[in-house]
């Protein structure tokens, strides 16, 4: 039998035994953890040629760090022996983090399967350490909220633990909710009045619960509730219509409060930390979808965890220049020549490529997309300056800017600063904006477009037709270019009388009357190209002419601008 096969079998056997042992462990202190898990980690990692394993632990600043858990330490070996290292991160349910740094002798690398096995093992070690930290942290926390006299998160989690220990957890559903509009109402009252209103709200909800159910205040206007399944529907209706009567001066006021809610059905194996994470995750999903309520499922949990990982890596990736630009050519349909390009972002992480579909929406929701947009603008300007310096005649390159930038009243100034710092002519840069349904945003966008146009920077609307107010934006903004989203492009001329074709024809004619250049995105087949040419579009982006190109390949395309045979 080959050595590699024997090695793989021994690793699988060791991993199997390790997990059997580790899952049976429930150490109460870090000393117990280090004795039990440290030796198991050493035996396991030695199979892969590791010579050391160190760790650092952090918990949220609002929680006391357990006295018997060190912030960092060594599981085995010595850092001095490690030449190369593997860094593993594990995020705790409540926001904490543990980082393992595993050292290897010089030249040692792990296969994908080996890395997967090591990741799985240390995820297990981390879960046990989290239990130690949780056990030693929450016993220090109060059980009653001093303001509302409701239960605290600590009491909530202990109640979940008691339900699991007594086999009753599967009879319950857990909720996380935030009171809608409470902050704005609170601001209209004095501090004492606002606090009194919150207390009355809590009392109203608590009085509606059964004796063996619970409401806990998590902080501010955020709450967690445990409700018997037989009362679940009743509580869902209740929480959207909580009526609170309140005396202010000589008037009796009546408030009706709704809520944004995350829901999770408990199981017999419910873990307090998991339950809190699941209802929080469901609540975050409801907020992001602008929904009243969202139920937790494993897919949602995976998405939220991946979001946390992406956000934790983002700024370090920026500083390491892990993001790079690919250039999608824009082709002039009449001359079949290169007429410009769009800058597309790609992320090459240490563990491989992260596709835009995984990180763009995450960064957009968090607001980090603004930093990425300016990073991309700087990269493009640097590239344009390089071409000019080498005597190459550049083409205009467009850079996408999120509507998140609309709250930045210095946006135009900052865009111009990047362009001028790189000494690039303004006409070589185009800013692509995403249409917005918000009327205030449209007014701000109008000012931005006018200012950029006055300074010689071209502007366009990206993915036209995918938003809510496309026609009003065309009327409002003095644009140079209109990009038609690929979802509007019919597959062939056979669709000539389809709704899609009729709408597209109307948009193209309208854009022409307004003097806009029309760019069709995502054209991939000769049939689609025939549709675009018949409509009279000016330019095309798509695989039928070129895929996104690296910097070097794009320079080659600039030097031979004519597309032949298409």
TADALIN-V68871 format. One record per residue. N is the residue number from 1. RES is the residue in three letters. PHI is phi in degrees with one decimal (NA if undefined). NEAR is the number of other ideal C-beta (glycine too) atoms within 12 Angstrom. Layout:
# TADALIN-V68871
N_RES_PHI_NEAR, N_RES_PHI_NEAR
This chain:
# TADALIN-V68871
1_UNK_NA_9, 2_UNK_-65.5_8, 3_UNK_-58.1_9, 4_UNK_-63.4_13, 5_UNK_-69.0_11, 6_UNK_-60.7_13, 7_UNK_-61.3_20, 8_UNK_-63.1_20, 9_UNK_-65.6_16, 10_UNK_-67.1_21, 11_UNK_-66.1_30, 12_UNK_-61.3_22, 13_UNK_-65.8_18, 14_UNK_-63.0_27, 15_UNK_-64.0_31, 16_UNK_-61.1_18, 17_UNK_-66.3_19, 18_UNK_-59.6_33, 19_UNK_-67.4_25, 20_UNK_-60.4_14, 21_UNK_-70.8_22, 22_UNK_-66.7_33, 23_UNK_-68.5_20, 24_UNK_-86.1_15, 25_UNK_-83.3_26, 26_UNK_-141.4_19, 27_UNK_-63.0_27, 28_UNK_-92.2_21, 29_UNK_-132.4_22, 30_UNK_-66.0_31, 31_UNK_-59.3_19, 32_UNK_-63.5_22, 33_UNK_-57.7_37, 34_UNK_-65.5_28, 35_UNK_-66.1_18, 36_UNK_-76.8_29, 37_UNK_-82.4_40, 38_UNK_-58.0_31, 39_UNK_-69.0_22, 40_UNK_-64.9_34, 41_UNK_-61.9_40, 42_UNK_-61.8_27, 43_UNK_-61.1_26, 44_UNK_-66.6_37, 45_UNK_-69.7_40, 46_UNK_-62.4_26, 47_UNK_-62.2_27, 48_UNK_-98.2_35, 49_UNK_86.3_28, 50_UNK_-75.0_38, 51_UNK_-118.9_29, 52_UNK_-160.2_31, 53_UNK_-148.4_42, 54_UNK_-116.4_33, 55_UNK_-142.8_35, 56_UNK_-132.1_25, 57_UNK_-127.2_34, 58_UNK_-138.4_24, 59_UNK_-127.5_28, 60_UNK_-54.6_19, 61_UNK_-65.0_10, 62_UNK_-84.6_14, 63_UNK_-114.9_24, 64_UNK_-71.9_20, 65_UNK_-78.1_21, 66_UNK_-56.1_29, 67_UNK_-64.5_15, 68_UNK_-93.9_24, 69_UNK_-116.5_34, 70_UNK_-68.8_24, 71_UNK_-70.5_20, 72_UNK_-158.1_18, 73_UNK_175.5_26, 74_UNK_-122.4_25, 75_UNK_-78.9_41, 76_UNK_-161.8_29, 77_UNK_75.0_26, 78_UNK_-138.4_13, 79_UNK_-60.0_20, 80_UNK_-65.5_11, 81_UNK_-86.6_22, 82_UNK_-83.2_26, 83_UNK_-97.9_18, 84_UNK_-119.8_20, 85_UNK_-141.6_26, 86_UNK_-117.1_32, 87_UNK_-109.5_27, 88_UNK_-116.3_34, 89_UNK_-115.7_27, 90_UNK_-132.6_32, 91_UNK_-91.5_32, 92_UNK_-74.3_32, 93_UNK_-59.0_31, 94_UNK_-92.3_30, 95_UNK_106.8_21, 96_UNK_-77.2_32, 97_UNK_-149.4_27, 98_UNK_-122.5_36, 99_UNK_-122.0_27, 100_UNK_-99.6_37, 101_UNK_-117.4_28, 102_UNK_-104.7_40, 103_UNK_-96.6_30, 104_UNK_-128.9_28, 105_UNK_-66.8_19, 106_UNK_-56.6_13, 107_UNK_89.3_8, 108_UNK_-77.4_21, 109_UNK_-128.1_17, 110_UNK_-107.2_24, 111_UNK_-73.7_16, 112_UNK_-60.7_12, 113_UNK_-65.4_17, 114_UNK_-64.8_28, 115_UNK_-61.8_23, 116_UNK_-63.0_19, 117_UNK_-64.5_32, 118_UNK_-64.5_34, 119_UNK_-59.4_25, 120_UNK_-62.7_24, 121_UNK_-62.8_41, 122_UNK_-77.1_38, 123_UNK_-62.9_25, 124_UNK_-66.6_31, 125_UNK_-58.1_41, 126_UNK_-66.9_34, 127_UNK_-60.7_29, 128_UNK_-68.4_39, 129_UNK_-62.9_43, 130_UNK_-61.3_36, 131_UNK_-61.2_36, 132_UNK_-61.8_36, 133_UNK_-63.5_41, 134_UNK_-61.2_37, 135_UNK_-61.6_29, 136_UNK_-89.6_28, 137_UNK_-94.0_31, 138_UNK_-74.6_31, 139_UNK_-69.0_22, 140_UNK_-89.6_18, 141_UNK_-89.9_26, 142_UNK_-69.0_20, 143_UNK_-98.4_22, 144_UNK_-126.0_18, 145_UNK_-70.1_29, 146_UNK_-66.2_13, 147_UNK_-85.8_22, 148_UNK_-94.6_29, 149_UNK_65.7_20, 150_UNK_-83.4_33, 151_UNK_-65.9_30, 152_UNK_-101.0_29, 153_UNK_-59.1_38, 154_UNK_-59.3_30, 155_UNK_-63.5_28, 156_UNK_-58.4_39, 157_UNK_-67.6_38, 158_UNK_-67.4_28, 159_UNK_-64.4_35, 160_UNK_-59.6_41, 161_UNK_-60.3_29, 162_UNK_-65.7_20, 163_UNK_-62.1_32, 164_UNK_-66.1_27, 165_UNK_-63.9_16, 166_UNK_-96.8_16, 167_UNK_75.5_15, 168_UNK_-110.2_22, 169_UNK_-59.9_29, 170_UNK_-69.3_19, 171_UNK_-85.6_25, 172_UNK_-120.8_39, 173_UNK_-122.4_39, 174_UNK_-104.5_49, 175_UNK_-129.2_47, 176_UNK_-118.8_43, 177_UNK_-143.1_42, 178_UNK_-120.3_31, 179_UNK_-72.2_34, 180_UNK_-68.0_27, 181_UNK_63.4_20, 182_UNK_-68.4_31, 183_UNK_-60.6_18, 184_UNK_-66.2_14, 185_UNK_-68.0_23, 186_UNK_-59.4_24, 187_UNK_-66.0_13, 188_UNK_-81.0_17, 189_UNK_-113.1_23, 190_UNK_-72.3_13, 191_UNK_-59.6_13, 192_UNK_-64.4_13, 193_UNK_-64.9_22, 194_UNK_-61.9_26, 195_UNK_-66.1_23, 196_UNK_-61.8_23, 197_UNK_-64.4_36, 198_UNK_-62.3_36, 199_UNK_-62.8_23, 200_UNK_-63.6_28, 201_UNK_-59.8_39, 202_UNK_-59.6_34, 203_UNK_-63.9_22, 204_UNK_-62.1_28, 205_UNK_-68.1_36, 206_UNK_-60.4_28, 207_UNK_-65.6_17, 208_UNK_-84.4_23, 209_UNK_-88.5_29, 210_UNK_-73.8_21, 211_UNK_-59.9_10, 212_UNK_-100.7_17, 213_UNK_-117.0_33, 214_UNK_-145.9_34, 215_UNK_-118.8_39, 216_UNK_-128.9_41, 217_UNK_-88.1_37, 218_UNK_-93.8_34, 219_UNK_132.0_21, 220_UNK_59.2_18, 221_UNK_-110.8_30, 222_UNK_-108.2_36, 223_UNK_-139.6_43, 224_UNK_-123.0_44, 225_UNK_-137.0_43, 226_UNK_-114.7_44, 227_UNK_-129.5_38, 228_UNK_-62.1_26, 229_UNK_-55.6_23, 230_UNK_-67.7_14, 231_UNK_-107.5_24, 232_UNK_-59.1_29, 233_UNK_-64.2_16, 234_UNK_-60.9_19, 235_UNK_-68.0_35, 236_UNK_-59.8_24, 237_UNK_-68.9_18, 238_UNK_-59.1_29, 239_UNK_-68.6_37, 240_UNK_-91.4_23, 241_UNK_-145.8_20, 242_UNK_-86.2_34, 243_UNK_-95.6_19, 244_UNK_-124.2_27, 245_UNK_-95.6_19, 246_UNK_-141.8_28, 247_UNK_-87.5_15, 248_UNK_-125.3_21, 249_UNK_56.8_10, 250_UNK_-104.6_6, 251_UNK_-115.2_10, 252_UNK_-99.8_11, 253_UNK_-98.1_20, 254_UNK_-125.6_16, 255_UNK_-113.1_29, 256_UNK_-117.1_22, 257_UNK_-105.3_34, 258_UNK_-104.1_23, 259_UNK_-158.2_35, 260_UNK_-99.9_33, 261_UNK_-128.2_40, 262_UNK_-112.3_44, 263_UNK_-126.5_40, 264_UNK_-143.6_39, 265_UNK_-81.5_26, 266_UNK_-77.0_34, 267_UNK_-116.7_23, 268_UNK_-62.4_16, 269_UNK_-98.6_16, 270_UNK_-54.1_34, 271_UNK_-103.1_28, 272_UNK_-52.9_37, 273_UNK_-63.4_34, 274_UNK_-64.7_31, 275_UNK_-60.9_42, 276_UNK_-62.7_39, 277_UNK_-64.5_35, 278_UNK_-67.5_38, 279_UNK_-72.0_49, 280_UNK_-66.5_39, 281_UNK_-61.3_35, 282_UNK_-63.6_38, 283_UNK_-63.7_37, 284_UNK_-60.7_30, 285_UNK_-63.6_33, 286_UNK_-62.9_28, 287_UNK_-62.5_25, 288_UNK_-66.4_22, 289_UNK_-88.7_18, 290_UNK_55.5_12, 291_UNK_-102.7_19, 292_UNK_-74.1_24, 293_UNK_-150.8_33, 294_UNK_-143.6_32, 295_UNK_-95.0_29, 296_UNK_-74.4_36, 297_UNK_-140.1_18, 298_UNK_-63.0_15, 299_UNK_-62.3_15, 300_UNK_-61.6_29, 301_UNK_-61.6_28, 302_UNK_-64.1_17, 303_UNK_-62.6_25, 304_UNK_-67.1_32, 305_UNK_-64.1_26, 306_UNK_-64.5_23, 307_UNK_-61.2_29, 308_UNK_-60.9_27, 309_UNK_-64.8_25, 310_UNK_-61.8_34, 311_UNK_-65.7_27, 312_UNK_-69.2_24, 313_UNK_-93.8_29, 314_UNK_-60.4_32, 315_UNK_-67.7_18, 316_UNK_-66.9_19, 317_UNK_-64.5_29, 318_UNK_-60.9_26, 319_UNK_-67.5_12, 320_UNK_-93.8_16, 321_UNK_56.8_18, 322_UNK_-74.5_25, 323_UNK_-83.7_36, 324_UNK_-140.6_29, 325_UNK_-103.4_36, 326_UNK_-112.3_31, 327_UNK_-112.3_40, 328_UNK_-94.5_39, 329_UNK_-61.9_42, 330_UNK_-108.7_42, 331_UNK_-111.4_38, 332_UNK_-70.6_26, 333_UNK_-67.9_31, 334_UNK_-71.1_15, 335_UNK_-100.4_16, 336_UNK_57.0_22, 337_UNK_-122.5_23, 338_UNK_-64.8_33, 339_UNK_-117.0_33, 340_UNK_160.2_40, 341_UNK_-160.3_41, 342_UNK_-112.4_41, 343_UNK_-82.5_42, 344_UNK_-114.1_34, 345_UNK_-88.4_39, 346_UNK_-134.5_31, 347_UNK_-123.2_34, 348_UNK_-105.2_19, 349_UNK_-86.3_23, 350_UNK_-58.3_16, 351_UNK_-99.5_20, 352_UNK_128.7_13, 353_UNK_-78.1_18, 354_UNK_-108.8_26, 355_UNK_-73.1_19, 356_UNK_-54.8_23, 357_UNK_-60.3_16, 358_UNK_-87.2_24, 359_UNK_-113.3_32, 360_UNK_-61.3_29, 361_UNK_-65.3_20, 362_UNK_-64.1_30, 363_UNK_-66.7_34, 364_UNK_-63.1_27, 365_UNK_-66.5_23, 366_UNK_-84.5_24, 367_UNK_95.4_20, 368_UNK_-65.4_28, 369_UNK_-59.1_31, 370_UNK_-63.5_28, 371_UNK_-64.2_28, 372_UNK_-67.5_40, 373_UNK_-60.0_38, 374_UNK_-69.7_32, 375_UNK_-60.9_33, 376_UNK_-64.9_41, 377_UNK_-59.7_40, 378_UNK_-65.1_30, 379_UNK_-62.2_32, 380_UNK_-64.6_44, 381_UNK_-64.0_34, 382_UNK_-60.7_27, 383_UNK_-65.7_36, 384_UNK_-61.1_40, 385_UNK_-64.5_25, 386_UNK_-62.4_22, 387_UNK_-61.6_28, 388_UNK_-60.8_20, 389_UNK_-64.8_14, 390_UNK_-92.5_14, 391_UNK_77.9_11, 392_UNK_-95.1_22, 393_UNK_-80.6_16, 394_UNK_-74.5_32, 395_UNK_-112.1_36, 396_UNK_-66.7_39, 397_UNK_-121.4_45, 398_UNK_-97.9_41, 399_UNK_-123.6_44, 400_UNK_-76.3_38, 401_UNK_-126.1_42, 402_UNK_-66.8_36, 403_UNK_-69.2_32, 404_UNK_-58.1_27, 405_UNK_-70.8_35, 406_UNK_-65.4_29, 407_UNK_-85.5_18, 408_UNK_-93.3_21, 409_UNK_-76.6_13, 410_UNK_-112.3_16, 411_UNK_-57.9_32, 412_UNK_-60.0_31, 413_UNK_-58.0_18, 414_UNK_-72.7_25, 415_UNK_-63.2_39, 416_UNK_-63.2_25, 417_UNK_-60.6_18, 418_UNK_-66.3_31, 419_UNK_-63.3_34, 420_UNK_-70.5_21, 421_UNK_-61.3_16, 422_UNK_-91.2_27, 423_UNK_56.4_16, 424_UNK_-111.5_33, 425_UNK_-56.7_23, 426_UNK_-58.8_27, 427_UNK_-70.1_21, 428_UNK_-88.9_30, 429_UNK_-122.0_43, 430_UNK_-124.7_42, 431_UNK_-102.3_46, 432_UNK_-95.0_44, 433_UNK_-105.5_43, 434_UNK_-93.5_36, 435_UNK_-64.6_34, 436_UNK_-128.7_33, 437_UNK_-87.9_17, 438_UNK_-82.3_19, 439_UNK_-64.6_16, 440_UNK_-62.3_15, 441_UNK_-58.3_28, 442_UNK_-63.2_30, 443_UNK_-65.3_19, 444_UNK_-64.3_26, 445_UNK_-62.2_40, 446_UNK_-59.0_27, 447_UNK_-62.8_22, 448_UNK_-64.0_37, 449_UNK_-60.4_36, 450_UNK_-62.9_19, 451_UNK_-65.8_26, 452_UNK_-65.0_36, 453_UNK_-60.3_24, 454_UNK_-64.0_16, 455_UNK_-95.3_23, 456_UNK_87.0_23, 457_UNK_-95.3_38, 458_UNK_-71.3_34, 459_UNK_-135.2_43, 460_UNK_-150.1_46, 461_UNK_-103.5_48, 462_UNK_-88.9_37, 463_UNK_52.8_30, 464_UNK_-58.2_37, 465_UNK_100.4_32, 466_UNK_-91.2_21, 467_UNK_-95.0_24, 468_UNK_-111.1_16, 469_UNK_-139.8_25, 470_UNK_-59.5_32, 471_UNK_-66.3_22, 472_UNK_-64.5_21, 473_UNK_-70.7_39, 474_UNK_-61.7_32, 475_UNK_-72.2_16, 476_UNK_-84.5_25, 477_UNK_-100.9_36, 478_UNK_-91.8_25, 479_UNK_-88.5_36, 480_UNK_-101.7_33, 481_UNK_-146.5_39, 482_UNK_-125.1_41, 483_UNK_-105.1_45, 484_UNK_-91.4_44, 485_UNK_-62.6_27, 486_UNK_-63.1_30, 487_UNK_-66.0_17, 488_UNK_-91.7_36, 489_UNK_-83.8_39, 490_UNK_-64.0_32, 491_UNK_-74.9_24, 492_UNK_-161.5_19, 493_UNK_-68.1_21, 494_UNK_-64.8_14, 495_UNK_-89.8_23, 496_UNK_-57.8_19, 497_UNK_-106.6_12, 498_UNK_-72.6_18, 499_UNK_-59.0_13, 500_UNK_-61.1_26, 501_UNK_-67.7_25, 502_UNK_-63.1_17, 503_UNK_-64.2_25, 504_UNK_-63.5_34, 505_UNK_-61.4_27, 506_UNK_-64.2_21, 507_UNK_-64.4_32, 508_UNK_-61.9_32, 509_UNK_-63.8_18, 510_UNK_-64.1_24, 511_UNK_-62.3_35, 512_UNK_-63.0_19, 513_UNK_-63.3_15, 514_UNK_-88.3_23, 515_UNK_77.2_15, 516_UNK_-92.6_30, 517_UNK_-78.2_33, 518_UNK_-113.4_40, 519_UNK_-113.4_45, 520_UNK_-98.9_44, 521_UNK_-94.1_38, 522_UNK_70.1_28, 523_UNK_-83.3_38, 524_UNK_-120.3_22, 525_UNK_-124.8_22, 526_UNK_-58.9_20, 527_UNK_-65.1_20, 528_UNK_-66.6_35, 529_UNK_-62.3_31, 530_UNK_-63.6_25, 531_UNK_-63.7_35, 532_UNK_-64.5_40, 533_UNK_-67.4_26, 534_UNK_-62.8_21, 535_UNK_-73.6_35, 536_UNK_89.2_21, 537_UNK_-66.5_40, 538_UNK_-87.0_31, 539_UNK_-138.4_41, 540_UNK_-134.8_46, 541_UNK_-117.4_46, 542_UNK_159.4_34, 543_UNK_-65.1_22, 544_UNK_-63.2_30, 545_UNK_-104.7_37, 546_UNK_-159.0_32, 547_UNK_-82.9_19, 548_UNK_-58.7_26, 549_UNK_-111.4_29, 550_UNK_-68.1_20, 551_UNK_-57.7_27, 552_UNK_-64.5_16, 553_UNK_-66.8_20, 554_UNK_-69.0_36, 555_UNK_-60.6_26, 556_UNK_-60.6_17, 557_UNK_-68.5_31, 558_UNK_-61.0_33, 559_UNK_-76.7_18, 560_UNK_-137.9_16, 561_UNK_-80.1_27, 562_UNK_-85.3_17, 563_UNK_-94.9_24, 564_UNK_-104.2_11, 565_UNK_80.3_8, 566_UNK_-117.8_22
